[in-house]
């Protein structure tokens, strides 16, 4: 999921409502890592500023720009200022080509609450608040005239509770919560072509998240009598059916991951621990791979293995395990050191994980007595103990947000890490210390990068403009870190 929360106050970084905390230094045995500068040839460029100095800064929960989305090779995003003119935007990567598609003037609403921008072909669907109809489904073809309400599904001002907008079979599939009933809907972008596909009735609730596997959307329903059931849909009534009951109770569906093979994995958590399942969207192909006698976090997959993290028996270190997707059992890869052994509230945990270039990257935090972690580091593994190393110790320790991890699709990972007095800057890594460093910026700014989104051969993101508020930035998708010579630093 994308991290959407962020705010830069006139370029000043902050560490969260917990404030900075003085902690004992890491162990001397902990390898020290330090990012280095990358060549200016791979600089990130500022595409467009959105705020003038002195303008009201946006809410941290509705940053500008937001909801960066690739729609058939064009970037779309939103701006939603407090009691101001909101807009759907598009960009071709140039300043003059970054323009509002349609503006929505202030109409008595504090916010328009854009959400769930979802590309279906060359159009983008989204939900948005409107005084007359509440929160409903909208669609845009990239023109002002073609940006319109699809349908007032719940007539009048109350609005609808719509979720999990998904492109499926050339149309949009989504769920609606209607008075306690779960409904599956489909839309072609017209009022007549927007209709309820299946009503699952009252009594069942939908467990998050969903999963793409076997060419279908897989989802979970739970109730007190039938337990937890896995369903699949292709967006049609005939193509929607129960796959399998996976638990007699109501465990948490804690994570899902799609695999390159077209199958997927998911985890179920209850008081006894974590179960790991594999599915291809059929009853016979939905099997439990293994059970952990404690809570485990699904991290990702490499080759024929899926990787998970658990706490070691001492409660102070994080153990990485791999589990064969063919059901061959789990083995320990390695146990990560804790730089604060014996100190109170020093539990390690994974904030985020991302596969990239045949490696698995983890942002690993060490908790503290306050709300903010005392340290967050970036780790990489190739699935072996010898191929597991720390690349940075300087990811943000704020408690309102975390440093994003983004697969460029070019064999590298983008993330953010502190770089001296520059603040939290965009970084790139190939998974080696020598290939890890700061992405330079073509102008002042670039701090606190968020919402990395690839469109063609460009990756866009939101970061501090260097003037006021945040701006839209862009970097080539093949960005790499080549260390500068000593004379060039």
Secondary structure, 3 states (H helix, E strand, C coil): CCCCCCCCECCECCCCCCCCCCCCCCCCCCCCCCCEECCHHHCEEEEEECCCCCCCCCCCCCCCCEEEEEECCEEEEEECCCCCCEEEEEECCCCCCEEEEEEECCCCCCCCCCEEEEEECCEEEEEEEECCCEEEEEEECCCCCCCEEEECCCCCCCCCEEEEEEEECCEEEEEEEECCEEEEEEECCCCCCEEEEEEEEECCEEEEEEEEECCEEEEEEEECCCEEEEEEECCCCCCCEEEEEEECCCCEEEEEEECCCCCEEEEEEECCEEEEEEECCCCCCCEEEEEECCCCEEEEEECCEEEEEEECCCCCCEEEEEEECCCCCEEEEEEECCCCCCCCCCCEEEEEEEEECCEEEEEEEECCCCCCCCEEEEEEECCCCCCCEEEECCCCCCCCCCCCCEECCCCCEEEEEECHHHCEEEEEECCCCCCEEECCECCCCCCCCEEEEEECCEEEEEEECCCCCEEEEEEECCCCCCCCCHHHC
